């Protein structure tokens, strides 16, 4: 009996094993029992989540304005001094009070374009419609912002512009690109404020030798502290070839005496010297620089016969090197529409080009919750092919 019991158990185990093998191989089962998996539909691309408002960030006061530097890639503020920012490549866009600045470092050159999505905020004559600005809010203008995609990127050349740094005394000569001849731009006047006095001048003649100015004549009209207008212009002619043939690196001119002076004197403008190696000719470069403590304005229409010293701050005098901001051409705000000296955002959507991507930007407020000015808030997102969804 023990033997028969063991045999029965062994047979049972063998049968179970065979059944398991057959099941695994599908043996003995009908093909009708197999089913193919249901095909899964390809998921539709989802719109990115966009529209977060960053800020408010304090940009200082009227008396002590301060920069806020922002990196669009990381959506974060970059802590920098103004001096550090000139060589830093991390930040893309900066704010100081109502001004917007773009990084122009050669390794991070930023440009901008205004889509003009809210051009209807202005009437046919280009005047702002007060109600349009006053009634607009971050909420009412969110859909316009979300709707901007890669399809809004302009294709025309030069649509994106950056901040441009210029020399205030640029334009004192004309250059003919066909004949390569340089002539004096006699109708382009410049007014220099230096040493509490004003001098209006224009270049009346230029003689060239190779790629340098060998001679330059400048007409100078001087308005001293006690004068009420510019004096009769006196012409100063500089032999630039001779002046630059020695060890000097620049030609220096003093407006008070209307004479060529040395670097150790109280000079107002200088002309850097260059050497044309191809022809071995010396002369002055086609550049006029101001002294560090001097400022100037361009009077290309010859409008001014004098400068009111008491109102000099309103004339727009600029340093030797100055910047024209891309956002100056399409301001993001209007001022004092309903009294109270307030700034109202147009909620325009700007496209910002970086070396790696394109972003959209919408300025939403200039004030914090307490109504204090100079506190910037904005939206900024990477541009995509799909319209965004709000957070």
VEXDREN-2710 file (C-alpha; in Angstrom, 1 decimal):
% VEXDREN-2710
k/r/px/py/pz
1/UNK/0.0/0.0/0.0
2/UNK/2.8/2.4/0.7
3/UNK/4.3/1.6/-2.7
4/UNK/1.0/2.2/-4.5
5/UNK/0.5/5.5/-2.6
6/UNK/3.9/6.7/-3.6
7/UNK/3.3/5.7/-7.2
8/UNK/0.0/7.6/-7.3
9/UNK/1.6/10.7/-5.9
10/UNK/4.4/10.5/-8.5
11/UNK/1.9/10.1/-11.3
12/UNK/-0.1/13.0/-10.1
13/UNK/3.0/15.2/-10.0
14/UNK/4.0/14.2/-13.5
15/UNK/0.5/15.0/-14.8
16/UNK/0.6/18.4/-13.2
17/UNK/4.0/19.1/-14.7
18/UNK/2.8/18.2/-18.2
19/UNK/-0.2/20.4/-17.8
20/UNK/1.9/23.3/-16.8
21/UNK/4.2/22.8/-19.9
22/UNK/1.2/22.5/-22.2
23/UNK/-0.3/25.7/-20.8
24/UNK/2.9/27.6/-21.2
25/UNK/3.3/26.6/-24.8
26/UNK/-0.4/27.1/-25.6
27/UNK/-0.7/23.5/-26.3
28/UNK/-4.2/22.1/-26.4
29/UNK/-5.8/25.6/-26.3
30/UNK/-7.9/27.1/-29.1
31/UNK/-6.6/30.1/-31.2
32/UNK/-9.9/31.7/-30.5
33/UNK/-8.8/32.3/-26.9
34/UNK/-5.9/34.7/-28.0
35/UNK/-6.6/38.4/-28.3
36/UNK/-4.5/41.2/-29.8
37/UNK/-3.9/44.3/-27.6
38/UNK/-6.1/47.3/-28.4
39/UNK/-4.2/50.0/-30.4
40/UNK/-3.6/53.1/-28.2
41/UNK/-4.3/56.5/-29.8
42/UNK/-1.3/58.8/-30.2
43/UNK/-1.7/61.5/-27.4
44/UNK/-2.3/65.0/-28.6
45/UNK/0.6/67.4/-27.7
46/UNK/-0.3/69.4/-24.6
47/UNK/0.1/73.2/-24.4
48/UNK/2.8/74.4/-22.1
49/UNK/1.8/76.0/-18.8
50/UNK/2.6/79.7/-19.2
51/UNK/1.7/83.1/-17.8
52/UNK/3.3/83.2/-14.4
53/UNK/4.0/86.7/-13.2
54/UNK/7.4/87.4/-11.9
55/UNK/7.9/90.2/-9.4
56/UNK/7.4/92.8/-8.2
57/UNK/11.1/93.5/-8.2
58/UNK/12.3/96.8/-6.7
59/UNK/14.3/99.0/-9.1
60/UNK/15.1/101.6/-6.5
61/UNK/13.8/105.2/-6.1
62/UNK/13.8/108.2/-8.3
63/UNK/16.9/109.5/-6.4
64/UNK/18.6/106.2/-6.2
65/UNK/17.6/104.0/-9.1
66/UNK/18.9/100.4/-9.2
67/UNK/19.2/97.7/-11.8
68/UNK/17.5/94.3/-11.6
69/UNK/19.1/91.7/-13.9
70/UNK/17.1/88.8/-15.1
71/UNK/18.0/85.5/-16.7
72/UNK/15.2/84.3/-19.0
73/UNK/16.5/80.7/-19.2
74/UNK/16.3/80.1/-15.4
75/UNK/13.6/82.7/-14.7
76/UNK/15.7/84.1/-12.0
77/UNK/17.3/87.4/-10.9
78/UNK/21.1/87.6/-11.3
79/UNK/22.7/89.5/-8.4
80/UNK/25.2/91.9/-10.1
81/UNK/26.6/95.4/-9.8
82/UNK/26.3/97.6/-12.8
83/UNK/30.1/97.2/-13.4
84/UNK/29.8/93.4/-13.2
85/UNK/26.9/93.4/-15.6
86/UNK/29.0/94.9/-18.4
87/UNK/31.0/91.7/-18.7
88/UNK/28.5/89.2/-17.5
89/UNK/26.8/86.8/-20.0
90/UNK/24.2/85.2/-17.7
91/UNK/21.6/88.0/-17.6
92/UNK/19.4/88.7/-20.7
93/UNK/17.2/91.6/-19.7
94/UNK/17.4/94.3/-17.1
95/UNK/15.1/96.8/-15.5
96/UNK/15.8/100.2/-13.9
97/UNK/12.8/102.2/-13.0
98/UNK/10.7/102.3/-16.2
99/UNK/13.7/101.5/-18.4
100/UNK/14.3/98.1/-20.0
101/UNK/17.8/97.1/-21.1
102/UNK/19.1/94.2/-23.2
103/UNK/22.4/92.5/-22.7
104/UNK/24.8/93.3/-25.6
105/UNK/27.7/91.2/-24.6
106/UNK/29.3/89.6/-27.7
107/UNK/28.6/86.2/-26.2
108/UNK/25.0/87.0/-25.2
109/UNK/23.6/89.6/-27.6
110/UNK/19.9/90.1/-26.9
111/UNK/17.4/91.6/-29.4
112/UNK/13.7/92.5/-29.1
113/UNK/10.6/92.8/-31.3
114/UNK/7.2/94.3/-30.5
115/UNK/4.3/92.3/-31.8
116/UNK/2.0/95.3/-31.5
117/UNK/-0.8/93.1/-30.3
118/UNK/-2.5/96.0/-28.6
119/UNK/-2.1/98.7/-31.3
120/UNK/-5.8/99.4/-30.8
121/UNK/-4.9/101.1/-27.6
122/UNK/-4.1/104.1/-29.9
123/UNK/-6.4/106.1/-32.1
124/UNK/-5.9/106.9/-35.8
125/UNK/-3.6/109.8/-35.0
126/UNK/-1.4/107.6/-32.8
127/UNK/-2.7/109.1/-29.5
128/UNK/-3.2/106.8/-26.5
129/UNK/-6.9/105.9/-25.7
130/UNK/-6.9/106.5/-22.0
131/UNK/-9.7/104.0/-21.2
132/UNK/-8.0/101.2/-23.1
133/UNK/-4.9/101.6/-20.8
134/UNK/-6.8/102.2/-17.6
135/UNK/-9.2/99.3/-18.0
136/UNK/-6.5/96.8/-19.0
137/UNK/-5.3/94.4/-16.3
138/UNK/-2.9/91.4/-16.2
139/UNK/-6.0/89.2/-16.2
140/UNK/-7.8/90.8/-19.2
141/UNK/-4.6/90.7/-21.3
142/UNK/-3.5/87.1/-20.4
143/UNK/-5.2/85.5/-23.4
144/UNK/-3.4/87.7/-25.8
145/UNK/-0.1/86.8/-24.1
146/UNK/-0.9/83.0/-24.2
147/UNK/-1.9/83.2/-27.9
148/UNK/1.6/84.3/-29.0
149/UNK/3.6/81.4/-30.6
150/UNK/6.4/80.8/-33.0
151/UNK/4.1/81.8/-35.8
152/UNK/4.3/85.4/-34.5
153/UNK/8.1/85.6/-35.1
154/UNK/8.7/88.1/-37.9
155/UNK/10.6/86.9/-41.0
156/UNK/11.8/90.3/-42.3
157/UNK/15.4/91.2/-41.7
158/UNK/16.1/93.7/-39.0
159/UNK/12.8/93.2/-37.2
160/UNK/14.6/92.3/-34.0
161/UNK/16.8/95.2/-32.7
162/UNK/19.2/95.5/-29.7
163/UNK/20.4/98.3/-27.6
164/UNK/22.8/100.4/-29.6
165/UNK/25.8/102.2/-28.1
166/UNK/26.9/105.3/-30.1
167/UNK/29.3/108.2/-29.9
168/UNK/27.4/111.5/-29.4
169/UNK/29.7/113.3/-31.9
170/UNK/29.1/110.7/-34.6
171/UNK/28.0/112.3/-37.9
172/UNK/30.5/115.0/-38.4
173/UNK/31.5/113.7/-41.8
174/UNK/30.0/112.1/-44.9
175/UNK/31.3/109.0/-46.6
176/UNK/30.5/108.1/-50.2
177/UNK/30.5/104.3/-50.3
178/UNK/30.9/104.4/-54.1
179/UNK/33.8/106.8/-54.5
180/UNK/35.2/106.2/-50.9
181/UNK/35.5/110.0/-50.5
182/UNK/35.1/111.6/-47.1
183/UNK/33.7/115.1/-46.8
184/UNK/32.8/117.4/-43.9
185/UNK/29.1/117.3/-42.8
186/UNK/28.9/121.0/-42.5
187/UNK/25.2/121.1/-41.6
188/UNK/25.7/118.8/-38.6
189/UNK/26.2/120.9/-35.5
190/UNK/27.1/119.8/-32.0
191/UNK/26.8/121.6/-28.7
192/UNK/29.2/120.7/-25.9
193/UNK/28.6/121.6/-22.3
194/UNK/32.0/121.7/-20.5
195/UNK/33.5/123.7/-17.7
196/UNK/30.1/125.6/-17.1
197/UNK/30.3/126.9/-20.7
198/UNK/28.8/125.9/-24.0
199/UNK/30.4/125.6/-27.4
200/UNK/28.6/125.0/-30.7
201/UNK/30.8/123.6/-33.4
202/UNK/30.7/121.9/-36.8
203/UNK/33.4/120.5/-39.0
204/UNK/33.8/122.6/-42.1
205/UNK/36.6/120.8/-44.0
206/UNK/38.4/117.5/-44.0
207/UNK/41.4/116.5/-46.0
208/UNK/42.3/112.8/-46.0
209/UNK/45.5/110.9/-46.7
210/UNK/45.1/107.2/-47.0
211/UNK/42.7/106.2/-44.2
212/UNK/43.4/109.1/-41.9
213/UNK/42.4/112.7/-41.6
214/UNK/45.5/114.7/-42.5
215/UNK/43.7/118.1/-41.9
216/UNK/40.5/119.1/-40.2
217/UNK/38.8/122.5/-39.8
218/UNK/36.4/123.1/-37.0
219/UNK/34.2/126.2/-36.6
220/UNK/33.7/127.0/-32.9
221/UNK/31.0/129.3/-31.4
222/UNK/31.6/129.9/-27.7
223/UNK/29.0/130.8/-25.0
224/UNK/30.8/131.6/-21.7
225/UNK/29.2/131.8/-18.3
226/UNK/28.3/135.4/-18.7
227/UNK/27.2/135.1/-22.4
228/UNK/23.6/134.9/-23.5
229/UNK/24.3/133.2/-26.9
230/UNK/27.0/131.6/-28.9
231/UNK/29.7/134.0/-30.2
232/UNK/30.6/134.4/-33.8
233/UNK/32.2/131.1/-34.9
234/UNK/36.0/131.0/-35.1
235/UNK/37.6/128.4/-37.4
236/UNK/40.4/126.3/-36.0
237/UNK/42.4/124.3/-38.5
238/UNK/44.5/121.3/-37.3
239/UNK/47.3/119.8/-39.2
240/UNK/46.5/116.3/-38.1
241/UNK/49.3/114.6/-40.1
242/UNK/51.9/116.8/-38.3
243/UNK/50.3/116.6/-34.9
244/UNK/50.1/112.8/-35.1
245/UNK/53.6/112.3/-36.5
246/UNK/55.3/112.4/-33.1
247/UNK/54.7/110.4/-29.9
248/UNK/51.3/111.8/-29.1
249/UNK/48.3/109.4/-29.3
250/UNK/45.6/112.1/-29.7
251/UNK/45.0/115.7/-30.7
252/UNK/43.5/117.7/-27.9
253/UNK/41.4/120.9/-28.3
254/UNK/40.4/123.4/-25.6
255/UNK/37.2/125.3/-26.3
256/UNK/37.9/128.1/-23.8
257/UNK/41.0/129.2/-25.7
258/UNK/39.9/127.6/-29.1
259/UNK/43.3/126.1/-29.5
260/UNK/45.1/122.8/-29.8
261/UNK/46.6/121.9/-26.4
262/UNK/48.3/118.9/-24.7
263/UNK/46.9/116.1/-22.7
264/UNK/48.0/117.8/-19.5
265/UNK/45.9/120.9/-20.3
266/UNK/42.2/121.4/-19.7
267/UNK/41.0/120.0/-23.0
268/UNK/37.4/119.4/-24.1
269/UNK/37.6/117.1/-27.1
270/UNK/40.2/114.9/-28.7
271/UNK/40.9/113.2/-32.0
272/UNK/42.7/109.9/-31.7
273/UNK/45.8/109.4/-33.9
274/UNK/46.2/106.5/-36.2
275/UNK/48.9/105.3/-38.6
276/UNK/48.0/104.0/-42.0
277/UNK/50.6/101.2/-42.3
278/UNK/49.9/100.5/-46.0
279/UNK/50.9/104.0/-47.0
280/UNK/52.9/105.0/-43.9
281/UNK/50.8/108.1/-43.5
282/UNK/50.0/109.5/-40.1
283/UNK/46.8/111.4/-39.2
284/UNK/43.7/111.5/-37.1
285/UNK/41.1/108.8/-36.9
286/UNK/37.5/109.7/-37.9
287/UNK/36.5/110.0/-34.3
288/UNK/35.9/112.9/-32.0
289/UNK/35.7/112.2/-28.2
290/UNK/34.5/114.3/-25.3
291/UNK/36.4/114.8/-22.1
292/UNK/35.0/112.7/-19.2
293/UNK/33.4/115.7/-17.6
294/UNK/31.8/117.0/-20.8
295/UNK/28.4/116.3/-22.4
296/UNK/27.0/117.1/-25.8
297/UNK/23.9/117.1/-27.9
298/UNK/23.4/116.9/-31.7
299/UNK/21.8/120.0/-33.3
300/UNK/21.6/118.7/-36.9
301/UNK/18.7/121.1/-37.7
302/UNK/20.7/124.1/-36.4
303/UNK/17.9/125.1/-34.1
304/UNK/19.9/126.6/-31.2
305/UNK/21.5/130.1/-31.1
306/UNK/22.1/129.7/-27.3
307/UNK/21.6/127.4/-24.3
308/UNK/19.7/128.4/-21.2
309/UNK/22.1/127.3/-18.5
310/UNK/19.3/127.2/-15.9
311/UNK/17.4/124.6/-17.9
312/UNK/20.4/122.6/-19.2
313/UNK/19.0/119.3/-17.7
314/UNK/16.1/119.4/-20.1
315/UNK/18.1/119.7/-23.3
316/UNK/19.1/116.0/-23.5
317/UNK/22.9/116.4/-23.3
318/UNK/24.6/113.0/-23.4
319/UNK/27.9/111.5/-22.5
320/UNK/30.5/110.8/-25.1
321/UNK/29.3/107.2/-25.3
322/UNK/25.6/106.6/-24.8
323/UNK/23.0/103.9/-25.4
324/UNK/19.8/104.0/-27.3
325/UNK/17.6/101.2/-25.9
326/UNK/15.5/99.0/-28.2
327/UNK/12.5/99.5/-25.9
328/UNK/12.7/103.3/-26.4
329/UNK/11.2/102.9/-29.9
330/UNK/8.2/101.0/-28.6
331/UNK/7.6/102.1/-25.0
332/UNK/5.7/99.6/-22.9
333/UNK/3.7/102.2/-21.0
334/UNK/1.9/105.5/-21.1
335/UNK/2.3/108.3/-18.5
336/UNK/-0.3/110.4/-16.6
337/UNK/-3.4/109.4/-18.6
338/UNK/-5.8/110.1/-15.7
339/UNK/-3.7/112.4/-13.6
340/UNK/-1.7/111.3/-10.6
341/UNK/1.6/110.9/-12.6
342/UNK/1.0/107.1/-13.0
343/UNK/2.4/104.7/-15.5
344/UNK/-0.1/102.4/-17.4
345/UNK/1.1/99.3/-19.2
346/UNK/0.0/98.8/-22.8
347/UNK/0.4/95.0/-22.2
348/UNK/2.2/94.7/-25.5
349/UNK/3.8/91.3/-26.1
350/UNK/7.5/91.5/-27.0
351/UNK/9.6/88.8/-28.5
352/UNK/13.1/88.5/-27.0
353/UNK/15.8/86.7/-29.0
354/UNK/18.7/85.1/-27.1
355/UNK/21.6/83.1/-28.7
356/UNK/19.7/79.9/-27.8
357/UNK/16.0/80.6/-27.9
358/UNK/13.1/83.1/-28.3
359/UNK/11.0/84.3/-25.4
360/UNK/7.9/86.4/-25.1
361/UNK/7.6/89.2/-22.5
362/UNK/4.6/91.2/-21.2
363/UNK/5.0/94.0/-18.7
364/UNK/2.2/93.8/-16.2
365/UNK/2.8/96.4/-13.5
366/UNK/5.1/99.2/-12.3
367/UNK/3.8/99.2/-8.7
368/UNK/3.8/96.9/-5.7
369/UNK/0.7/96.1/-3.6
370/UNK/1.2/99.4/-1.7
371/UNK/1.2/101.4/-4.9
372/UNK/5.0/102.3/-4.6
373/UNK/6.5/102.9/-8.1
374/UNK/9.6/101.3/-9.5
375/UNK/8.4/97.8/-8.6
376/UNK/8.5/95.8/-11.9
377/UNK/6.3/92.8/-12.6
378/UNK/6.1/90.9/-15.9
379/UNK/5.4/87.6/-17.6
380/UNK/8.2/85.8/-19.6
381/UNK/8.1/82.4/-21.2
382/UNK/9.9/80.5/-23.9
383/UNK/8.1/80.7/-27.2
384/UNK/6.6/77.4/-28.5
385/UNK/4.6/76.2/-31.5
386/UNK/1.5/75.8/-29.3
387/UNK/-0.5/78.5/-27.6
388/UNK/0.1/78.3/-23.9
389/UNK/-2.2/77.6/-21.0
390/UNK/-2.3/79.8/-17.8
391/UNK/-1.1/78.6/-14.4
END
